[in-house]
Amino acid sequence: MKNFVLKGLLVSLGAVSVNALAESKLQLGGGFFHQVVKTEFKQENTDHTVNNKGLFVSGRYSFAENFAVEAEMAFSNDADAEVDSPYYSGSLDVGDFSSFYMSTNFLVGTSFATPGWYGYTGIGLYRDTWKEKSEFGNYEETFTGFQVPLGVGYHFTNVSLDAKVLLQSGRGYYESDEGDDDSTKAAIFRLGVLANF
């Protein structure tokens, strides 16, 4: 009889937890990100790459099983730059670097509020401010543009693991002069944990 009652209680608790996730609309969390911004200067046959790493916080609200909106902020004071040209290949000193990134995304996906695996894509906007202090002076610039999130994750009872790539419009970081064939590619790789409320 004890075993029967105990099993019934565990099943009931499991059902309540699953139901809580199914009714969950809000998720809050954070994690780590790695951003890569690569510019190809075709006429000079030179590539310039910036690697930016840091922490992010995120909030997501699902207003239907397959639709959600999210907002994110990211902070970094860890970046390095590399150049590859016919004259020099190697690292560049980026001085005292920091960045502050904000974005909003509209997401379309599967199973935003159902236990188990989920996946999504969407469209969003970003605003990214870089600051650098060096012996040559202070530098600050803000970049804006569109981005396409591609993500997968797994819903546990009270938390979700989330992995995402944000494909950013490179023109937001560098716009070539008219007639130049330069191009910039930018992406953020993100891994985080979200709490389900």
Disulfide bonds with the S-S distance in Angstrom:
none
